[in-house]
Amino acid sequence: MLFELLVLLIGIAFGFFHKGKEDFWGHLKTGGIIGIVLAIIFALLSFFFLPGALGLGLGMLGAIGIFIGVVILVIIFIIGAFIGNFLEAKLKK
């Protein structure tokens, strides 16, 4: 829970301190690509170093679980950036 809160705060800071509007769809696509790459890497590592139940399944270290986790963190970051943009627009008026 603290990690998600930290990601939200980083997103708010990013949206507030970065000038202008953010490309939220671009951030989501980039985060999805990073999630796929991380899922493949961690799934292969868990397949070779932790054979058995944690391999390529739906567990915490499985490719699908890592992908979903990264996409959720990206969405939390984008929500934070949106809040930061909103605060920037309201405080700069």
N, C-alpha and C positions, 0 to 999 in steps of 0.2 A: 504494500500500500504506500509506503514511503517513497519507493522508486517511482511509482506513477505520479505521486504528488510532485516529486522533483522534476519529472518530465513536463508536467503541466506548468510549473514555475519557470522552467527554461523556455518553454513555448511562449509564455506571457512576456518574458524579458526579450525574447527574439522579436516578437511582434511589436513591442513597445519601442525598442531601440533601433530597429531596422526601419529606415525611412521609406515612406510610401506604402502602397498596398502589396500584400504578399500573393504569390501564386500558389494558392492552397491545393489546386488540382495537381500541379507539378510536384508539390511536396508529397502528396499521397502516392503518386506514381513512383517517385524516387524511393519512398519508404517501402512500397510494395516490392520493387526490384531488390532493394537491400534485404528485405525479409525473405525473398526467394533464395538469394545467394546464401544468407546466413542459415536458412533451413537446410539447404543442400550440404553445406560445410559441416554443420553440427550433426546432421543425420548420418553423414558418412563417418565422422569421427566416432559417434556413438555406436554405429554398426561395427566398426573395427575394434574399438577399445572396450565397449560394453555390450558384447553379444548377448542376445536373449530378448527379454521383454522390452528393453529400452531402445532397440534398434531403429527400424523404420516405422514403428507403430504410431499409435495415437497418444503415447505417453508424453510426459513433460519434455523429454529430449528428442521426441520424434519430429520429423520434418513438418508435419501439419501443425503440431503444437507450437513450434518455434515461429512458423510463418504467421499463425493467428496472433501470437503474442506480440510480434514486431508490428503487425498491422494495427493492433489495438494501441500500442505505444505511439505510433505515427498519428493515429486519429486523436489521441490525447494531446500530442504536441500541436497539431493543427488547431484544435479547439483553444489551446493556450495562445497560439499566435493570433487567432481571431480576437480573443479577449484583449490581447496586447495592442492590436490595431485599433480596436474600439476605444481603449483607454487613451491611446495616443491621439486619436481624433478628438476626443472630448476634452482632454487636458491642454491641447495646443490651441484651442479656440480662443 
